[in-house]
Every structure is written in structure tokens, then in C-alpha cells.
């Protein structure tokens, strides 16, 4: 079969990272070639930028500077990981892609800047995007509870998570590549739903 480009999106604490990992495991169990990656990150250069944007004070960078940093990381990720995987006909699964920049930075800064840079420098979107949808209060409480170094966006508060959830749902309503999944259920139930939809998309 030909390769496929699948992304997972959602607010912090939605469970999308777990679901991306579970889908990769399930597809590998079917004998399919899978590359699992993440953003920001997914390549050595992009992982360096990840530490810059996810750690530190919430006011460390302006939204416009963040857009440039995330786009630079995404370009390196595209060159070093995504294109080679798709060239091998792998199923490429990424935990976040450009839709996250459209929300996290676009809602706080310039959505037009995000889209123009994406068109100029990246030029590709996933074939299928799973939006793991969850109540912002629940997602934010989960995200804060897992305290670690990468808490910069969680520290921006519940209001941002609420705005991003609305933004993600609006984006999903306008682009047919999205599959909106109720993330408030048990992880295994969510994973079954995701796998069913992924298999239908892949024809396996």
C-alpha cells in the first residue's frame, strides 16, 4: 500500500499523545510500516527548538517569534523525518502538526502569518487528522497535574485552552480531513474508535 500522513491534534491534556502511540502499535501489529513522530520535534534540529519553545516563562517569546521557531522546526521535521518516511511508503503518524500552530500561535498572534509561512515553507497537510476533543477544564487539569519542564503553554491558563478547543472544532468543521473523536472516554474505547476510522481511511 502507499504511505499515508496522519496527525493527532487537540488541546493540552486531551490524550492525543497516548492515542497516537496506540494507533502506531495497533497498525504495526497488523504488519504495516509505521513511523511515529511528534511536534515540535521529530528530528534532531527540531528537538533542539522544542526545548526553546516549550520550556521557560510563558512570556519568553512573542507569538510572532514562536511562529517563526515552530515553522523552522517543522521544516526540519519535514525534510529529515516526514518526507523520507512517506518516500518509504510508511504510515507517518505525528503527534501535532501545523494545525497546532494555527491555534496556539494564530489565536494569540497572526493567523495570516501562520498560513502564509505554512504555504511558503511547508506546503503539505496530513491526509487524515484526528482531533481528540475534550472539555477544556478537564484537559487543563490533566495537563497541569503531569507537571514537568514542558509546561509553558499550560501555564498560559484555561482561557487559552478554551479558545483553542473552539478553534480546533471550527477548523475541523471546515476541513474534511478531520475526524473528531470524543476524548473524555476511557483510553481503550477512544483507541478502538481511532483504529476503526484509520483502517477505513487506509483500506486495511
C-alpha positions as CSV (number, residue, x, y, z in Angstrom):
1,X,0.0,0.0,0.0
2,X,1.0,3.6,-0.5
3,X,2.1,5.7,2.5
4,X,-0.2,7.9,4.5
5,X,0.2,11.0,6.6
6,X,-1.9,11.0,9.8
7,X,-1.8,13.7,12.5
8,X,-3.3,14.0,16.0
9,X,-4.4,17.3,17.4
10,X,-6.1,18.6,20.5
11,X,-5.7,20.9,23.5
12,X,-3.3,20.1,26.2
13,X,-4.4,17.0,28.3
14,X,-6.7,15.7,25.6
15,X,-4.9,12.3,25.4
16,X,-3.7,12.7,21.8
17,X,-0.2,11.6,22.5
18,X,-1.4,8.3,24.0
19,X,-3.8,7.8,21.1
20,X,-1.0,8.4,18.5
21,X,1.1,5.8,20.2
22,X,-1.7,3.3,20.5
23,X,-2.6,3.7,16.8
24,X,1.0,3.1,15.8
25,X,1.1,0.0,18.0
26,X,-2.1,-1.4,16.5
27,X,-1.1,-0.7,12.9
28,X,2.3,-2.3,13.5
29,X,0.5,-5.4,14.9
30,X,-1.3,-5.6,11.5
31,X,2.1,-5.8,9.8
32,X,2.1,-2.2,8.5
33,X,5.2,0.0,8.4
34,X,4.7,3.0,10.7
35,X,6.8,6.0,11.7
36,X,5.7,7.7,14.9
37,X,6.9,11.2,15.5
38,X,5.9,14.4,17.2
39,X,6.0,18.2,17.1
40,X,7.7,20.3,18.0
41,X,10.5,17.8,17.4
42,X,10.7,14.7,15.4
43,X,14.2,15.4,14.1
44,X,17.5,16.4,15.9
45,X,17.3,20.1,14.9
46,X,13.5,20.3,15.7
47,X,14.1,18.7,19.1
48,X,16.6,21.5,19.9
49,X,13.9,24.1,19.0
50,X,11.4,22.1,21.1
51,X,13.3,22.9,24.3
52,X,13.3,26.6,23.4
53,X,9.6,26.9,22.8
54,X,8.2,24.6,25.5
55,X,10.3,25.5,28.5
56,X,10.6,28.7,30.5
57,X,8.3,31.6,31.3
58,X,5.0,32.0,29.3
59,X,6.2,35.4,28.2
60,X,9.6,34.2,26.9
61,X,8.6,34.6,23.3
62,X,6.1,36.7,21.4
63,X,3.5,34.8,19.3
64,X,5.2,36.0,16.2
65,X,8.6,34.8,17.3
66,X,7.0,31.4,18.2
67,X,5.5,31.2,14.7
68,X,9.0,31.5,13.2
69,X,10.5,29.0,15.6
70,X,7.8,26.4,15.1
71,X,7.9,26.8,11.3
72,X,11.7,26.3,11.4
73,X,11.3,23.2,13.5
74,X,8.5,21.9,11.2
75,X,10.7,22.4,8.1
76,X,13.5,20.4,9.6
77,X,11.0,17.7,10.6
78,X,9.6,17.6,7.1
79,X,13.0,17.3,5.5
80,X,14.5,14.8,7.9
81,X,11.6,12.6,9.0
82,X,8.3,13.1,7.2
83,X,9.3,13.1,3.6
84,X,11.7,10.1,4.0
85,X,9.0,8.1,5.8
86,X,6.4,8.8,3.1
87,X,9.0,8.0,0.5
88,X,9.3,4.6,2.0
89,X,5.5,4.2,1.9
90,X,5.3,4.2,5.7
91,X,2.3,5.4,7.6
92,X,3.6,8.6,9.2
93,X,1.8,9.4,12.4
94,X,2.6,12.7,14.1
95,X,1.6,14.0,17.5
96,X,0.7,17.6,16.4
97,X,1.4,19.4,13.1
98,X,0.6,22.7,11.5
99,X,-2.9,22.9,13.0
100,X,-1.4,23.3,16.4
101,X,0.5,26.4,15.2
102,X,-2.8,27.7,13.7
103,X,-4.3,27.5,17.2
104,X,-1.6,28.1,19.7
105,X,0.1,31.0,17.9
106,X,-2.6,32.0,15.4
107,X,-5.1,32.7,18.1
108,X,-2.6,34.8,20.1
109,X,-0.8,36.5,17.2
110,X,-1.3,36.4,13.5
111,X,-3.2,33.5,11.8
112,X,-2.5,35.0,8.5
113,X,1.2,34.9,9.2
114,X,0.9,31.2,10.2
115,X,-0.9,30.3,7.0
116,X,1.4,32.3,4.7
117,X,4.5,30.8,6.2
118,X,3.0,27.3,6.0
119,X,2.2,27.7,2.3
120,X,5.6,29.1,1.6
121,X,7.8,26.8,3.7
122,X,5.9,23.6,4.4
123,X,3.2,23.2,1.7
124,X,1.7,20.0,2.9
125,X,-1.1,19.0,5.3
126,X,-2.0,15.5,6.6
127,X,-4.3,13.1,4.7
128,X,-6.2,12.4,8.0
129,X,-6.3,14.4,11.2
130,X,-7.7,13.0,14.4
131,X,-9.0,15.8,16.7
132,X,-9.2,14.3,20.2
133,X,-11.8,16.6,21.7
134,X,-12.2,17.1,25.4
135,X,-13.7,19.7,27.8
136,X,-11.0,22.4,28.4
137,X,-11.3,22.3,32.2
138,X,-10.7,18.5,32.2
139,X,-7.8,18.8,29.8
140,X,-6.2,21.6,31.6
141,X,-6.4,19.9,35.0
142,X,-4.8,16.8,33.4
143,X,-2.0,18.8,31.8
144,X,-1.2,20.7,35.0
145,X,-1.2,17.5,37.0
146,X,1.6,16.0,35.0
147,X,3.9,18.8,35.9
148,X,7.3,18.8,34.2
149,X,9.7,21.1,32.4
150,X,7.5,21.5,29.3
151,X,4.7,23.4,30.9
152,X,5.0,26.8,29.2
153,X,1.7,26.7,27.3
154,X,-0.2,25.0,30.1
155,X,0.9,27.9,32.3
156,X,-1.0,30.3,30.0
157,X,-4.2,29.2,31.6
158,X,-7.6,27.7,31.0
159,X,-8.9,30.6,28.9
160,X,-6.3,29.8,26.1
161,X,-7.3,26.1,26.2
162,X,-11.0,27.1,25.9
163,X,-10.3,29.3,22.9
164,X,-8.2,26.7,21.3
165,X,-10.8,24.0,21.7
166,X,-13.3,26.2,19.9
167,X,-10.7,27.0,17.2
168,X,-9.9,23.3,16.6
169,X,-13.6,22.4,16.3
170,X,-14.1,25.3,13.8
171,X,-11.1,24.1,11.8
172,X,-12.5,20.5,11.8
173,X,-15.9,21.7,10.6
174,X,-14.2,23.4,7.5
175,X,-11.8,20.6,6.5
176,X,-13.0,17.1,5.6
177,X,-9.6,15.5,6.6
178,X,-10.6,15.9,10.2
179,X,-12.2,13.1,12.3
180,X,-13.4,14.5,15.7
181,X,-13.1,11.9,18.5
182,X,-14.6,12.2,22.0
183,X,-11.6,12.1,24.2
184,X,-13.4,12.0,27.5
185,X,-13.9,8.2,27.4
186,X,-11.6,5.5,28.5
187,X,-8.4,5.5,26.5
188,X,-9.1,2.0,25.2
189,X,-12.5,3.0,23.9
190,X,-11.1,6.0,22.2
191,X,-8.3,3.9,20.7
192,X,-10.9,1.5,19.2
193,X,-12.7,4.4,17.6
194,X,-9.5,5.8,16.2
195,X,-8.3,2.4,14.9
196,X,-11.7,1.8,13.1
197,X,-11.5,5.1,11.4
198,X,-7.9,4.8,10.5
199,X,-8.4,1.3,9.0
200,X,-11.3,2.7,6.9
201,X,-9.2,5.5,5.6
202,X,-6.2,3.2,4.9
203,X,-8.4,0.4,3.4
204,X,-6.8,-2.3,5.6
